[in-house]
Amino acid sequence: MIHTSLFLLIYIGGMLQSISKHPALIFCVYQCVYFFYPQERWWGAHLPDFSYSFVVACLLLTLTSVVGFSKQQKLNTLKNPIIKTLFIFLLCFAFAYTQAVFPESHLEQLEFFVKAFVIICCAYALLGSMTTLKWYLNGYIFGAFYLSFYTYQLGRNSGDRVTGIGVLDNLDSNFVAASLAPAIILSLHFIFTEKKRFLQLYYALACVFISNALVLINSRGAMLGAAIGGAFYLYSIYKSKNVIKYPRFKALGLVSVALAGGLFIADDSALERFSSIFEESAENVKVESGATRTHFWIAAVDMSKDFPLGLGFRGFNAYSGSYIPEEVNTGRSRNRSVHSSWFEALSEVGYIGFIVLLYLVYLSVKLSNSAKNYFKVINAPNYFLLVISIQGALITTLVSMSFISRMRGETFLWLLMFIAGLYEITNKRRQTDKS
């Protein structure tokens, strides 16, 4: 009953708060629905069976429209470089329908992508301040914290891994881990910048439980992503002596705490699985493993030469058996997923879509650096570090994406939207400063 009551409190209370206090809160409710996902939880049997996310999405669209009309202006969302490029990427995926090997499945995925894009645009339109951005980040952390606690309660239920937990847009455990991992970096930031002790404790617990969930799920890509993203954040603190006081002392302190926590949480199974990511592919062609995926990636490159416009959703799966060398063990079937978002893009939306995806990443780095430099110039250390934490979360996602197929993953789109909002906020501040 605790899980059910908590969900209903957030769901109903959050919608009422978004109507009465601030419309942006509805996106935080959507984030919680994304991670709580009652349809896939044992406690969901106590709730009515309908699409909770659809209701929230409709309210989000309604509130965004009301805000736009009340201000008597158009919401020029597509003027933002990231949102505009994301729309072009959506068009590339839509065009791939003409080449799709599985047109019905592709059309279904296109529908999901359109819905996710509309939600991102609405959330971006309501993101008008740094306070709102912090709400979004905390919605991410809270949802990830809950799912991590649920994972802890469930425990490993499939050998050395947790399976069957799922999030709104995917039920695969590796996908779930990739969705959780960025929240570690965001939690780490709030531990560092939050002044209230009880909130520091909350973020510390969130960081511990989310890290523990990655260990229980045993996703190598997500663990590697969290390690690299965390290292980026800590190194950025270490090098920011002109922005914050005693950066090296604080960075080394966080490193010590992170290492101690990591050693405490990690077990032999997680360490063994994580270390296997560095195995040489040539030594493992007879055994299906993460190392053999490099052969999948090479196959995707070869496939793209024959199908430069892509093959639509799961196009790689349809023809992978013809491109992966016979001596490579692919497990139960030779029709496998490519296990990398970059090669997923190459095989599904072709060279044009692949280039657009890379340009999205380039824009996110460029625009976030612009925001970071602005906060550095005006000497706003907390906002400066907030941008770095979002960059670290994005790096975590990009690394995780390199080992699973999630180029349309919602949490990836969230991070792009956060950076788009940051860019818009800092642009408005610059204009205000000049006037």
NORZIMO-V812537 format. One record per residue. N is the residue number from 1. OMEGA is omega in radians with two decimals (999 if undefined). D_CENTER is the distance of its C-alpha to the mean C-alpha in Angstrom with 1 decimal. Layout:
N&OMEGA&D_CENTER + N&OMEGA&D_CENTER
//
This chain:
1&-3.12&29.2 + 2&3.13&27.1 + 3&-3.11&23.8 + 4&-3.12&25.3 + 5&3.13&26.7 + 6&-3.14&23.6 + 7&-3.13&21.6 + 8&3.11&24.6 + 9&3.14&25.0 + 10&-3.04&21.5 + 11&-3.09&21.7 + 12&-3.13&25.2 + 13&-3.14&25.4 + 14&3.12&22.2 + 15&3.11&23.5 + 16&3.12&26.9 + 17&-3.14&25.6 + 18&3.12&23.7 + 19&-3.02&27.0 + 20&-3.03&29.3 + 21&-3.12&27.5 + 22&-3.07&24.5 + 23&-3.10&22.7 + 24&-3.13&19.3 + 25&-3.12&19.2 + 26&3.09&18.8 + 27&3.07&15.1 + 28&3.07&14.7 + 29&3.12&16.6 + 30&3.12&14.3 + 31&3.12&11.3 + 32&3.10&13.8 + 33&3.14&15.0 + 34&-3.09&11.6 + 35&3.14&11.8 + 36&3.08&15.6 + 37&-3.02&16.1 + 38&-3.13&19.9 + 39&-3.09&21.0 + 40&-3.14&19.7 + 41&-3.13&21.0 + 42&-3.12&24.6 + 43&3.13&25.3 + 44&3.12&24.2 + 45&3.14&27.8 + 46&-3.06&29.1 + 47&3.05&27.5 + 48&-3.08&28.5 + 49&3.01&26.8 + 50&-3.06&25.2 + 51&3.14&21.8 + 52&-3.13&20.6 + 53&-3.12&17.6 + 54&3.12&20.2 + 55&3.13&22.3 + 56&3.14&19.7 + 57&3.11&18.6 + 58&3.11&22.3 + 59&3.09&22.9 + 60&3.13&20.1 + 61&3.14&21.8 + 62&-3.12&25.2 + 63&3.09&24.5 + 64&3.12&23.0 + 65&3.13&26.2 + 66&3.12&28.4 + 67&3.14&27.1 + 68&-3.13&27.6 + 69&-3.12&31.2 + 70&3.11&32.1 + 71&3.13&31.5 + 72&3.11&33.5 + 73&3.10&31.2 + 74&3.06&28.8 + 75&-3.03&25.0 + 76&-3.07&24.7 + 77&-3.04&20.9 + 78&3.07&21.3 + 79&3.12&23.1 + 80&-3.07&20.0 + 81&-3.12&19.4 + 82&-3.13&15.7 + 83&3.12&16.1 + 84&-3.13&19.2 + 85&3.08&17.8 + 86&3.09&14.9 + 87&3.09&18.0 + 88&3.11&19.8 + 89&3.07&17.1 + 90&3.10&17.4 + 91&3.09&21.2 + 92&3.13&20.9 + 93&3.11&19.3 + 94&3.13&22.1 + 95&-3.12&24.7 + 96&3.08&23.7 + 97&-3.13&25.1 + 98&-3.13&28.5 + 99&-2.94&28.0 + 100&3.04&26.1 + 101&3.12&27.6 + 102&-3.02&26.3 + 103&-3.12&26.7 + 104&3.11&26.3 + 105&3.13&23.0 + 106&3.14&21.8 + 107&3.10&23.0 + 108&3.11&21.2 + 109&3.08&17.8 + 110&3.09&18.8 + 111&3.10&19.5 + 112&-3.12&16.0 + 113&3.12&14.6 + 114&3.12&17.3 + 115&3.14&16.5 + 116&3.14&12.8 + 117&3.12&14.2 + 118&3.12&16.9 + 119&3.12&14.7 + 120&3.13&12.8 + 121&3.12&16.3 + 122&3.13&17.7 + 123&3.10&15.3 + 124&-3.12&15.8 + 125&-3.13&19.6 + 126&-3.09&19.7 + 127&-3.03&18.0 + 128&-3.08&21.3 + 129&3.09&21.4 + 130&3.09&19.8 + 131&3.10&20.6 + 132&3.11&18.5 + 133&3.11&15.5 + 134&3.06&16.2 + 135&-3.14&16.3 + 136&-3.14&12.9 + 137&3.13&11.6 + 138&3.03&13.9 + 139&3.08&12.9 + 140&-3.10&9.4 + 141&-3.09&11.5 + 142&3.12&14.1 + 143&3.12&12.3 + 144&3.11&10.7 + 145&3.14&14.3 + 146&-3.08&16.0 + 147&3.10&14.3 + 148&3.08&15.0 + 149&3.09&18.5 + 150&3.11&19.0 + 151&3.11&18.1 + 152&3.13&20.6 + 153&-3.11&23.2 + 154&-3.13&22.7 + 155&-3.14&23.1 + 156&-3.04&23.1 + 157&3.12&24.5 + 158&-3.08&24.5 + 159&-3.12&26.2 + 160&-3.10&24.1 + 161&2.97&20.8 + 162&3.09&19.4 + 163&3.05&18.9 + 164&3.13&19.0 + 165&2.99&16.5 + 166&2.94&14.0 + 167&-2.95&11.5 + 168&-3.05&12.5 + 169&3.11&11.4 + 170&-3.14&12.2 + 171&-3.11&14.6 + 172&-3.08&14.2 + 173&3.10&13.9 + 174&3.10&12.1 + 175&3.10&9.3 + 176&-3.14&9.4 + 177&3.12&9.6 + 178&3.09&6.6 + 179&-3.12&4.7 + 180&-2.95&7.4 + 181&-3.13&7.9 + 182&-3.14&6.4 + 183&3.07&8.6 + 184&-3.12&11.5 + 185&3.12&11.7 + 186&3.10&11.7 + 187&3.12&14.2 + 188&3.12&16.2 + 189&-3.09&16.6 + 190&3.00&18.1 + 191&-3.07&20.3 + 192&-3.01&21.6 + 193&-3.11&22.2 + 194&-3.09&23.1 + 195&-3.12&26.9 + 196&-3.03&27.4 + 197&-3.08&27.9 + 198&3.07&26.8 + 199&3.04&23.4 + 200&3.12&23.1 + 201&3.11&23.9 + 202&-3.12&21.3 + 203&3.10&18.5 + 204&3.10&20.1 + 205&3.10&20.2 + 206&-3.14&16.5 + 207&-3.12&15.9 + 208&-3.09&18.5 + 209&3.13&17.4 + 210&3.09&13.7 + 211&3.12&15.2 + 212&3.11&17.8 + 213&3.10&15.5 + 214&3.11&14.1 + 215&-3.12&17.8 + 216&3.11&18.9 + 217&3.08&16.4 + 218&3.10&17.5 + 219&-3.08&14.6 + 220&-3.11&15.8 + 221&-3.14&13.0 + 222&3.11&10.6 + 223&3.10&13.7 + 224&3.12&14.5 + 225&3.13&11.1 + 226&3.13&11.6 + 227&-3.12&15.2 + 228&3.11&14.9 + 229&3.10&12.4 + 230&3.11&14.8 + 231&3.10&17.8 + 232&-3.11&16.8 + 233&-3.11&16.6 + 234&3.11&19.9 + 235&3.11&21.6 + 236&3.05&20.9 + 237&-3.12&22.6 + 238&-3.07&25.3 + 239&-3.03&26.1 + 240&-3.09&26.1 + 241&-3.14&29.7 + 242&-3.08&30.5 + 243&-3.12&28.0 + 244&-3.12&28.0 + 245&3.09&30.9 + 246&-3.06&31.2 + 247&-3.08&27.9 + 248&3.11&28.9 + 249&-3.12&30.2 + 250&3.14&27.0 + 251&3.14&24.7 + 252&3.08&27.0 + 253&3.11&27.1 + 254&3.09&23.3 + 255&-3.14&23.4 + 256&3.13&26.2 + 257&-3.12&24.5 + 258&3.14&21.3 + 259&3.13&23.5 + 260&3.12&25.7 + 261&3.13&22.8 + 262&3.13&21.4 + 263&3.14&24.9 + 264&-3.07&25.5 + 265&-3.04&22.5 + 266&3.05&22.6 + 267&-3.08&25.2 + 268&-3.11&27.1 + 269&-3.13&25.1 + 270&-3.13&21.7 + 271&3.14&23.5 + 272&-3.13&25.3 + 273&-3.14&22.2 + 274&-3.09&20.3 + 275&-3.10&23.4 + 276&3.13&23.8 + 277&-3.10&21.0 + 278&3.13&23.6 + 279&3.09&26.3 + 280&-3.11&28.2 + 281&-3.06&27.7 + 282&-3.10&31.4 + 283&-3.00&32.2 + 284&-3.08&30.2 + 285&-3.13&31.0 + 286&-3.12&33.2 + 287&3.12&30.5 + 288&-3.13&27.2 + 289&3.09&24.4 + 290&-3.10&21.2 + 291&-3.12&23.7 + 292&-3.10&25.1 + 293&3.09&21.9 + 294&3.08&23.1 + 295&3.08&25.8 + 296&-3.09&23.4 + 297&3.09&22.0 + 298&3.11&25.5 + 299&3.13&26.4 + 300&3.09&23.7 + 301&3.12&25.3 + 302&-3.14&28.7 + 303&-3.10&27.6 + 304&3.10&26.4 + 305&3.13&29.9 + 306&-3.11&31.4 + 307&-3.04&28.9 + 308&3.12&27.7 + 309&-3.13&26.5 + 310&-3.10&24.2 + 311&3.12&24.9 + 312&-3.09&22.3 + 313&-3.14&20.0 + 314&3.08&20.8 + 315&3.11&23.5 + 316&-3.13&23.1 + 317&-3.07&23.8 + 318&-3.02&27.0 + 319&-3.06&28.5 + 320&-3.12&27.0 + 321&-3.13&30.2 + 322&-3.06&32.2 + 323&3.10&30.3 + 324&-3.13&29.4 + 325&-3.08&32.6 + 326&-3.07&34.7 + 327&-3.13&34.9 + 328&3.12&31.1 + 329&-3.12&30.4 + 330&3.12&27.5 + 331&-3.03&28.1 + 332&-3.07&29.4 + 333&3.08&28.8 + 334&3.06&28.8 + 335&-3.02&26.6 + 336&3.02&23.3 + 337&-3.05&19.7 + 338&3.07&19.1 + 339&3.00&16.2 + 340&-3.10&14.6 + 341&-3.11&12.5 + 342&3.12&15.1 + 343&2.99&18.0 + 344&3.12&16.6 + 345&-3.11&16.7 + 346&-3.08&20.2 + 347&-3.08&21.5 + 348&-3.08&20.2 + 349&3.01&20.6 + 350&-3.07&22.9 + 351&-3.10&23.5 + 352&3.12&23.0 + 353&3.11&19.5 + 354&3.13&18.6 + 355&3.11&20.1 + 356&3.11&18.3 + 357&3.09&14.9 + 358&3.13&16.2 + 359&3.05&17.6 + 360&3.13&14.3 + 361&3.12&13.1 + 362&3.13&16.6 + 363&-3.13&16.6 + 364&3.09&13.5 + 365&-3.10&15.4 + 366&-3.07&18.7 + 367&3.09&18.0 + 368&3.06&16.2 + 369&3.09&19.2 + 370&3.11&21.5 + 371&-3.14&20.3 + 372&-3.14&20.5 + 373&3.11&24.0 + 374&-3.13&25.1 + 375&3.05&24.4 + 376&-3.13&26.1 + 377&-3.11&29.1 + 378&3.09&29.5 + 379&3.07&29.1 + 380&-2.99&26.3 + 381&-3.11&24.9 + 382&3.10&22.5 + 383&3.07&20.8 + 384&-3.14&21.0 + 385&3.09&19.2 + 386&3.10&16.6 + 387&3.14&15.7 + 388&3.14&15.8 + 389&3.09&13.3 + 390&3.06&10.7 + 391&3.11&11.8 + 392&3.10&11.5 + 393&3.10&7.9 + 394&3.09&7.4 + 395&3.09&9.9 + 396&3.14&8.4 + 397&-3.10&5.5 + 398&3.09&8.6 + 399&3.13&10.8 + 400&3.14&9.1 + 401&-3.11&9.0 + 402&-3.08&12.6 + 403&3.07&13.6 + 404&-3.14&12.2 + 405&3.14&12.4 + 406&-3.10&9.2 + 407&3.09&10.0 + 408&-3.11&9.7 + 409&-3.03&6.6 + 410&-3.12&6.3 + 411&3.02&3.0 + 412&3.11&3.6 + 413&3.08&6.8 + 414&-3.10&6.6 + 415&3.06&6.4 + 416&3.13&9.1 + 417&3.09&10.9 + 418&-3.12&11.1 + 419&3.07&12.7 + 420&3.11&14.8 + 421&3.08&16.0 + 422&-3.12&16.9 + 423&-3.12&18.8 + 424&3.14&20.7 + 425&-3.12&21.5 + 426&3.08&22.9 + 427&3.12&24.8 + 428&3.12&26.5 + 429&3.11&27.4 + 430&3.13&28.9 + 431&3.11&31.0 + 432&3.13&32.2 + 433&-3.11&33.1 + 434&-3.14&35.2 + 435&999&37.0
//
